[in-house]
């Protein structure tokens, strides 16, 4: 969604600005939630925004064997243990934000027993949830993320889109993320502020293990766009319950939805540049995004005229049967966009909103009875007569045109209003 667009633009943009590289990596550590459809969609979104990862496309699952070896290293150092507590008991033992946690009764298992149990976890001997490999850190830490977090969990009966059914144990995100960064030689790992409390754990894993490098995690505030739902859970509900056509529904705040809505990728990049990067709450008005889109389209979009509520106009002094081909620019300030031809004839249509019998105020510069207005890229016309139907509704205007006003403003004439026509 639009928040992810900010992260994409920030990561790839900084790499571009400083001559670095940015990797595209999928943290596919939860096989229940991984979907190749989402992978392809994200790749398409990144490319559409104008970024190229080249040969730097990775998956956390590429490193499953190395991650397993790192977990074994932690066990051998006495920094990890296999815990038999149930998920409910683990939550109970963890404590709260104001109360310290309690040590698991399995925390002091020997290295040999932990190595044996972990190998048997990998071999598939235990059911889901029966055992969990945990880091041994500090159950009394004021940072609840450091209270012996999980490292590996058991997941049977799922087929991973990259590794198939090869694994039945999967690493947790916090363990995987920092080590994947180190394996890839990442120098700066940028993430949103909800991971700030996870940074001590990020650094703990890297400090305890012999990794190729020690990346630095830097956090920034999430983008919160007013009146916009970006919760994945809520957006998923909209899709699954049929409130929208899909993830690319134009009403969705997803990148695919904005693409279908007609937003140019350069406008989204400009928007992300304008809002900047900060650690403060980043509440942004929708008007700023719309202004970026409007500015971009104003510079790049070929012009076309449209009439939503047509009102017939008959030019009484224009020859019957005659049709002119008017050559007009596609963009008033950009000749490189070329020209197009318009057919101009005795009968044409303007929008009902562009005519009033009497001007409501001095700011109304469009057509009124007895008044003049210019048809865009064509002639000046004057309204001479208003035709109504039996109900008194205006159905036609009888006008006259000035043949001397095509592309010209005769001396002494000041016609300020310009309206669309077809």
N, C-alpha and C positions, 0 to 999 in steps of 0.2 A: 504494500500500500504506500501512500504518500510518505509515511514515516520511514519506510525502508528505502524510498527514493533518496531521502536525505542522507542515509547511511551510505548508499551506493555512490552518490555524488561526492560525499566527503572522502571516502576511502580511495576511490579511483582518481578523484580530483587532486588530492594531496600527492599521490604517487606521480601524477602527470606534472604538477607544479615543481616538484623537486627532483625530477629525473629518476624516480624509483619505479618499482613495479608493485602491482596489487594482485593478489591471488583471489580467485573465486573458489571457495571451499564450502562444501555442504557438510554440516555436522550431522551426519546420518547415523546417530548412535541409538536411536529408538526405533526399532523395526516396525513397531505397531503404528507409528505415525509417519513413516517415510513413504513417499509416493513418487514414482518417476514422473508423473504428470506435473507435480509441483517443481521438480528439478528442471524440467524442460521449460516450464513457464518462467521461472526465475532467470534462466539463461537468456530467454527471449527478452525479458524486461531489461536486463543489463545491457544487452546489445542495442535495444531500441533507444535507450537513454544515451547511446553513443560511446559506450566503453567496450574495450576489447581486452580480455584476459590472456589472449594468445595461447601459449602452451601451458598456462598456469591454472588449469582446472583440476581441482583435487576433491577428494572425499575423505572424511575422517576414517571411513572404513578401509581406505588404502593402508592405514597404519595399525589395523587391529592386531597384527602379530607383534609389532613393536610396542604397542600399548600394553599388551599382555606381558611382554618381557619387562617393561617398566614396573608393572604391578608386582611381578615376582621380585624385582629389586627392592621394592618397598617392604615386602614381607621379610626378605632376608635381612634388612636393616632393622627389623623390629618396628617398622613404621606403618604396618598394615596388618589387619587380622580378619579372619572369617567370623562373622557374627550370625548366630542362629535366632536372634530375636525376630518376632514378626514385625511387619511394618507398623502396626498399631503400638507395639511395645517400644519400637525405636522412637516413635514420636513422643511417647510418654517419658522415656529416659532422656530425651534431648533437652527437656526443660523449656523455659520460656525466655522472653527477652529480659525479664527481671529476675529469673531464678536460674541458677546453674543446673547443668544436666548431671546425670548419674552415669558412672561407668557401666558398660555392658558386662554381664558375668562372663562373657567370652573374650574379654579384652586382653587377658593375660595368657591366652593360649601360646604354646611354644611355636617357634619359627617352623619347626619340622611339621607340626600338626597343621599349621596354617598353609604351608606349601602343599601338603597332601590334600587337604580339603579343597584348596583352590584348583588344583589339577583335576580333582574329581568333579568340581563344578563345571569345568570346561568339558569334561568327558560326558556330561549329561546325566550324572547319577542322581541329582536332586531335582525336585519339582520347583516350579516358579515360586519365588518368595520364601523358599525354605532357608536360603543362606544369602548373605550379602558380604562382599569384601568391603571393609571400611578402612579409612586412614586413621591411624592412631595419633591424634594431635592433642586436644585439650577439651575435656567435657565441661570445664568450668569457664571457658573463654567467653568474654562478653560478646564476641562475634559468633552468633549461632551457627554460621557457616563452617566454623572451625571445630565444631563439636563432633568429631569423628565422622565426617561425611562419607557417604557411600562412594565406592569406586567402581565396583562391578556388580551387576544384578543378573539374575537368571531369567531368560526368556525362551521358552520352548514353543514349537509349533508355528513359527513365523518364517517367512521367506524374505530375506533382505534383498532389495533391488540391485545391490552390488555384489554381495557375498553369498546370496542364496541361503541354503540351510547349513552352511559350514559352521556357524557359531551358534551356541545356545547361551552364551554369556555375553553381555554387552557393557562397555564402559560408560560411565556417567559423564554428563556434559562437562562439568568443571574439571574433571581429570583429563578428558580428551582435548579440550580446547587449548589449554596452555601447552600441552605436549605436542599437539599438531602444529601450533605456532612455532615451537622450537625446532621440530623436525624440518619444517619448510624454511627455516632461517628468517622468520619474520622479525623485524626490528620494532615496529610499533603496531600494537593490536588495539584498534579503536572500537569501542562499544558504548552502549547507552548507560545511563547512570544507575540503572537497577543492578548493574554488575559491579558497582563500586565496592560494596561490602564483600564481594567475591574475590577482589584483588589479592587480599592476604592469602587466600587459598591458592590462587593462581601462582603467586610467588613461592608459596610453601612447596608445592609439587616440584617446581623448577629448582629450588634450592636443595631439595632432598635427592634429586636424581641427576645423573650425569648426562645432561642434554647438550646438543651441539651449540646452543646459544641460550641467552636469557632474554626473551622479548619483554617489552615494556607495555603494560596495559594502560590505556588512557581512556577516560570516560567523558561523555558529553551528554547534554540533556536530550531527551526525546522530543520529537516534534508533535505538538498537540494542536491540531487544526480545529478551530471552533465549529461547533455543530456537526462534527464528523466522527463517526464511529470507526475506530481502527482496531478494535479488539478482534483477534483472530477467531476466538470462540463465537462472538456475536456475528461476525461476517460469515462464518461457516454455517451458523444457524439460518441466516438469510438465504444462503444457497441451498442447503439441504431441505429446508421447508418450503422452497419454491416461491419465496417472496421476490426473488430476482431471477433472471434468466441464467446466471452463472457468474463466475468470478470476473468475467469481462463485461458484465452489465454496465452500461454507461452511468448508472446511478451509484455504482460501487466506488469507494475511494482507492481501489487497487490501481496499480500501474496499468494493467490491462484494461480496466474500466475507463481510466482517463485517456488511454490511447483511442478507445472506441468513441469516447466523447468528442474527440477531435483536438485534444490538447497536444501541441507540438512538444517533442522531447526537449528541445532547446529552451522552451518556456519553463519546464519543470526544473531544468538545471539552473536557469536564471533565478527562479524562486529559491532554490536551495542556497545559492550564493548570497541572495539578499538577506535571508534570515540569519545567516552566519552560524557560528559554533560557539556554544557557551555551556556552562554548567548550571546556569539559572533555568528556571522553568521557562519553556519555550512555547507559550501560547500565541498562536498566530491567527489573525483574522483571515477568513476565506477571501476577502476582498483583495488581499495582497497576491494570492495565487491567481485570482481572476485578472488582476492588473498585469501580471507577468504574461499570462496567456494572451491578453488583449494587445499588449505591446508587441509581442512576437508576431502575432497574426497581422497586426497593422503594418509591420515591416515586410512580411513575406507573402501574405495571401493575395492571390489574384482577386480583383473586384468583380462582383456580379450584382445585378439588380434583382430585387424580388418584390412582389406585391402580395401581401397576405390576404387582404380583403379588397378584392378588385372593384373599382368603380370605372365604368366605361366613359371614355372621352372621345368625342367626335370633333375633328378639326374641320370646321365648315368651309374654310377657305383653302384647304389643301386639296389638290386635284384627286378626283375619284380614280381608283385603279392604279395610282402611282405608288411605288415602294422605293424608298431610298435605302442604300446600304451605307451606314455610318461607321467609319473606322474609329475605334475608341481605344484608349490605353487600358491594359489589364491592371495597371497600378499607377496612381497619380504621381508618385515620386520615384518609381523604379522602371526605367525604360527597358531594362533587361528582361522583364516579364512579358514583353511583346504587346500585341494588340489583338482585338477581336472585332467582328462586324456585328452591328445591330440593324435590324430591319425597322424602318420608320415609315408609317403609313397613316392614312386618314383616321383610322380607328385604333385606339390604344387604351391602356388601362393604367390608372394610378391607384394608390391605396386610399381607402375611404378616410383614413385618419389624416391624410394630407389635404383634405378639403373641408372648409367650413363656410357657410354662407356669410357669416359675419365673424371677423377676427375676435377671439375672446379677450385678447390683450395685445400689447405692443410687441411682445416677444414672438407672436405667431407670424412666421415669415412664409408660410406655405400658401396654397391657393385659396382665394375667397372670391365670392361673386363680384365681378367687375375688376378683380385684381389680377396681377401678373405673377408668374413664377417660371423659373427655368426648369425644363426637363433635363436631367443630368446628361451631359455629353450631347445635347441636342438643342432644340430651339426654345425661345421664350413663348409661352402661350398666355392668353387672357381668357378668363371665364366670362362668357356672354349670356348664357342661359342655363337654368337648372331644370331638368326634366324629372317629374315624379310619377310614381305609379298610383293606383287607385287608393292605396292606403296612406298616401302622402310621403312615402319613402323615396329618397333620392336614388334614381337608377341610372342617370346619365347626365353628363355635362356637355354642353355645346360651347366649344371654344374656338378661338382663332389663333393662328401662329404667325410669328414675324419671321419671314424668310431671311432677313438680314442679320439674324442673331445666332446663326450656327457658328459656334466657336468665336463669337465676337460680342462685344458689348457696345452698341451704338452710342455715340456721344449724347449725353443728357439723360440716358436711361439708367436707372439704378434699381435693378432687380436683385434682391438679396436672397430670396428663397430658392432652393434647389431641391427637387424631389425625384424619387425613383419612378420608373415607368416600364411597362413591358408591352 
